[in-house]
């Protein structure tokens, strides 16, 4: 025996709400946030998240990740498939892209150049 018409309508409405709710709640954050293809999924949908690619050198990429709502800020150095995360110094009070300049150092994976000074990469 098939369910009644009203039961099918309620089921259809429930499925529609279940499909639209995530897009409605999290979709605007995804499209208005600044994120890169390297960002974790939680950054892509978090309201206060902001990520920037700061420098690229062949296979290596330097990325700034920040989730301002949760107080999380860190650099990520990607080299192909490997990834190394390390903290942004407390001296950096305003985040990129305009507040500071960070660059990779050619041939070195243990330091980056932060506002003209070498910063040792120390993972956490």
C-alpha positions as CSV (number, residue, x, y, z in Angstrom):
1,X,0.0,0.0,0.0
2,X,1.4,3.4,-1.0
3,X,1.6,6.2,1.6
4,X,-1.1,8.9,1.4
5,X,-0.6,12.0,-0.6
6,X,-0.1,14.2,2.5
7,X,2.5,11.8,3.8
8,X,4.4,12.0,0.5
9,X,4.2,15.8,0.6
10,X,5.6,15.9,4.2
11,X,8.4,13.6,3.2
12,X,9.2,15.7,0.1
13,X,9.2,18.9,2.1
14,X,11.5,17.4,4.7
15,X,13.9,16.2,2.1
16,X,13.8,19.6,0.4
17,X,14.6,21.4,3.7
18,X,17.3,18.9,4.5
19,X,19.0,19.6,1.2
20,X,18.6,23.4,1.3
21,X,19.5,24.0,4.9
22,X,23.2,23.5,4.6
23,X,23.4,25.6,1.5
24,X,21.4,28.4,3.1
25,X,23.4,28.3,6.4
26,X,26.9,27.8,5.2
27,X,26.8,28.7,1.5
28,X,27.1,32.5,2.0
29,X,30.3,32.0,4.0
30,X,31.8,29.8,1.3
31,X,31.2,32.4,-1.4
32,X,32.2,35.5,0.7
33,X,35.2,34.2,2.5
34,X,38.7,34.5,1.2
35,X,40.1,31.0,0.9
36,X,42.4,29.0,-1.4
37,X,42.3,25.5,-2.8
38,X,44.7,24.6,0.1
39,X,42.3,25.6,2.9
40,X,40.8,23.0,5.2
41,X,37.1,22.5,4.6
42,X,36.2,24.1,8.0
43,X,38.0,27.3,6.9
44,X,36.0,27.4,3.6
45,X,32.7,27.5,5.5
46,X,33.6,29.4,8.7
47,X,32.3,33.0,8.8
48,X,35.6,34.5,10.1
49,X,38.1,32.5,8.1
50,X,40.6,34.0,5.7
51,X,43.4,32.3,3.8
52,X,45.9,33.7,1.3
53,X,48.6,32.2,-0.8
54,X,51.6,34.5,0.1
55,X,54.3,33.0,-2.3
56,X,54.9,30.2,-4.7
57,X,58.2,28.8,-5.8
58,X,57.9,25.8,-8.1
59,X,56.3,23.0,-6.1
60,X,56.5,25.0,-2.8
61,X,53.7,27.2,-1.6
62,X,53.5,29.5,1.5
63,X,49.9,30.0,2.8
64,X,48.5,32.1,5.6
65,X,45.5,30.5,7.3
66,X,43.3,32.3,9.9
67,X,40.0,31.6,11.6
68,X,39.4,34.8,13.4
69,X,36.3,33.6,15.2
70,X,38.4,30.9,16.9
71,X,41.6,32.8,17.3
72,X,43.6,30.4,15.0
73,X,46.4,31.8,12.8
74,X,49.2,29.9,11.2
75,X,51.4,29.6,8.2
76,X,51.5,26.5,6.0
77,X,54.4,25.5,3.8
78,X,53.3,23.0,1.2
79,X,55.9,21.1,-0.9
80,X,54.0,18.9,-3.3
81,X,52.0,16.5,-1.2
82,X,53.7,17.3,2.2
83,X,52.6,20.1,4.5
84,X,54.3,21.8,7.4
85,X,52.3,24.2,9.7
86,X,53.9,26.8,12.0
87,X,52.6,29.7,14.0
88,X,52.4,33.3,12.8
89,X,54.6,35.4,15.2
90,X,52.8,37.5,17.8
91,X,54.5,40.6,16.2
92,X,52.2,40.2,13.2
93,X,49.1,42.0,14.5
94,X,47.3,42.5,11.1
95,X,47.0,39.7,8.6
96,X,47.9,39.6,4.9
97,X,47.5,40.4,2.1
98,X,48.5,44.0,2.9
99,X,49.8,44.0,6.5
100,X,53.1,42.2,6.0
101,X,55.2,40.6,3.3
102,X,56.2,36.9,3.5
103,X,58.3,35.1,0.9
104,X,59.9,31.7,0.5
105,X,63.7,31.6,0.5
106,X,65.0,29.8,-2.6
107,X,66.7,26.5,-1.8
108,X,65.8,26.7,2.0
109,X,62.9,24.9,3.6
110,X,63.8,25.8,7.2
111,X,63.2,29.6,7.0
112,X,60.9,32.1,5.3
113,X,61.5,35.8,4.8
114,X,59.0,37.9,6.8
115,X,59.2,41.6,6.3
116,X,62.8,41.3,5.2
117,X,63.9,39.2,8.2
118,X,64.5,35.5,8.3
119,X,61.9,33.6,10.3
120,X,62.8,30.0,11.3
121,X,60.1,27.4,10.4
122,X,59.3,25.7,13.7
123,X,56.2,23.4,13.4
124,X,53.8,23.1,16.2
